[in-house]
Amino acid sequence: MRGPVRVAANGWYRRSGFVESFRYMHVYLGDGDDRSGFFTPERLSSPVIAFLYGKIEDEAAIRFLYRRAYGCRQYVRAIDASSSARDPRR
């Protein structure tokens, strides 16, 4: 997700009481990506596609190596068990 959509989504989370807990990378290994360094058990082929997680500290290297790499955020929000459930959109 890029541009205005990402800004709007992140803004919604913050306005709704969520805080960023940590960042990480989603990486998709696909057609045209270098498969060196990937190992599979004996008698299996090399990966055709893979969905992986990476450390945000390695973002530049990951983006250099893979065409489909996305920076992601985990948002969390405390729940007050003593109050009734409230819709954060209101």
C-alpha positions as CSV (number, residue, x, y, z in Angstrom):
1,M,0.0,0.0,0.0
2,R,1.5,3.3,-1.1
3,G,0.9,7.0,-1.1
4,P,-2.4,8.5,0.1
5,V,-4.0,5.2,0.9
6,R,-1.2,4.2,3.3
7,V,-1.2,7.7,4.9
8,A,-5.0,7.5,5.4
9,A,-4.8,4.0,6.9
10,N,-2.0,4.8,9.3
11,G,-3.9,8.0,10.3
12,W,-7.1,6.0,11.0
13,Y,-5.2,3.7,13.3
14,R,-3.6,6.6,15.2
15,R,-6.9,8.5,15.5
16,S,-8.6,5.4,16.8
17,G,-6.2,5.0,19.7
18,F,-3.8,2.5,18.2
19,V,-0.1,2.8,18.7
20,E,2.6,1.3,16.5
21,S,4.2,-1.6,18.2
22,F,6.8,-2.6,15.7
23,R,7.7,-2.7,11.9
24,Y,8.6,-5.6,9.8
25,M,8.9,-6.6,6.1
26,H,6.6,-8.8,4.0
27,V,8.6,-10.4,1.1
28,Y,7.3,-12.3,-1.8
29,L,9.7,-14.5,-3.7
30,G,8.4,-15.0,-7.2
31,D,9.2,-15.1,-10.9
32,G,12.5,-13.5,-11.7
33,D,13.8,-13.4,-8.1
34,D,17.1,-14.9,-7.2
35,R,16.6,-18.2,-5.4
36,S,20.1,-18.6,-4.3
37,G,20.3,-19.0,-0.5
38,F,17.0,-20.8,-0.4
39,F,17.2,-24.4,0.6
40,T,14.5,-27.1,0.5
41,P,14.5,-30.7,1.8
42,E,16.1,-33.4,-0.3
43,R,14.0,-34.6,-3.2
44,L,12.1,-31.3,-3.4
45,S,12.5,-28.6,-6.0
46,S,13.7,-25.1,-5.2
47,P,10.9,-22.7,-4.2
48,V,8.6,-21.5,-6.9
49,I,7.0,-18.9,-4.7
50,A,7.5,-18.0,-1.0
51,F,6.0,-15.6,1.5
52,L,8.5,-14.4,4.0
53,Y,9.0,-12.0,6.9
54,G,12.1,-9.8,7.3
55,K,13.5,-7.4,9.8
56,I,12.8,-3.8,9.2
57,E,16.5,-3.1,9.9
58,D,17.3,-5.1,6.7
59,E,14.8,-3.1,4.5
60,A,17.3,-1.6,2.1
61,A,19.0,-4.9,1.4
62,I,15.6,-6.7,1.1
63,R,14.2,-4.1,-1.3
64,F,17.4,-4.4,-3.4
65,L,17.1,-8.2,-3.7
66,Y,13.3,-8.7,-4.1
67,R,10.8,-6.9,-6.3
68,R,7.9,-7.4,-4.0
69,A,8.9,-6.2,-0.5
70,Y,6.6,-4.2,1.7
71,G,7.2,-2.4,5.0
72,C,4.5,-3.3,7.5
73,R,3.4,-2.0,10.9
74,Q,1.8,-3.8,13.8
75,Y,-0.6,-1.5,15.6
76,V,-2.0,-2.3,19.1
77,R,-4.6,-0.7,21.3
78,A,-5.3,-1.3,25.0
79,I,-8.7,-2.7,25.8
80,D,-10.4,-1.4,29.0
81,A,-12.2,-4.4,30.3
82,S,-14.2,-2.3,32.8
83,S,-16.1,-0.4,30.1
84,S,-18.4,-1.7,27.4
85,A,-17.1,-2.3,24.0
86,R,-16.9,0.9,21.9
87,D,-16.6,1.1,18.1
88,P,-13.4,3.0,17.4
89,R,-14.9,4.5,14.2
90,R,-17.3,6.7,16.2
